[in-house]
Amino acid sequence: QVQLVESGGGLVQAGGSLKLSCAVSGSGFMINTMGWYRQAPGHQRDQVATISRGGTTNYADSVKGRFTISRDNAKNTVYLQMNSLEPGDTAVYYCAADLSGLNNGRYWGQGTQVTVSS
């Protein structure tokens, strides 16, 4: 059974930093692209950043220069370092992993709340 477990959310003041982590557990698969998405109340879920297995990254314009996505393939873990946080970054953050093998498809974490106060 594939599980994605996120950690690292919380409450931070504007200008502060947080680091999110997401570990994928299970067996019989290879992890391809991993990513972070976020959903604020009343809004759709939007892509924040993605990273390929080889390390190619892609960022939403709103977070370029402030957020950094990285991954540790040996640990099946993806990270999101968030700096210079703004109130507009407040949302539930979800990690996603695209798997191939016995468990093909996109899998999602349970979400972690990030709240940035002004």
Stockholm file with secondary structure:
# STOCKHOLM 1.0

chainA/1-118         QVQLVESGGGLVQAGGSLKLSCAVSGSGFMINTMGWYRQAPGHQRDQVATISRGGTTNYADSVKGRFTISRDNAKNTVYLQMNSLEPGDTAVYYCAADLSGLNNGRYWGQGTQVTVSS
#=GR chainA/1-118 SS CCEEEEECCEEEETTCCEEEEEEEECSSEEEEEEEEEEECTTSCCEEEEEECTTCCEEECGGGTTTEEEEEETTTTEEEEEECSCCGGGCEEEEEEEEEEETTCEEEECCCEEEEEEC
#=GC SS_cons         CCEEEEECCEEEETTCCEEEEEEEECSSEEEEEEEEEEECTTSCCEEEEEECTTCCEEECGGGTTTEEEEEETTTTEEEEEECSCCGGGCEEEEEEEEEEETTCEEEECCCEEEEEEC
//
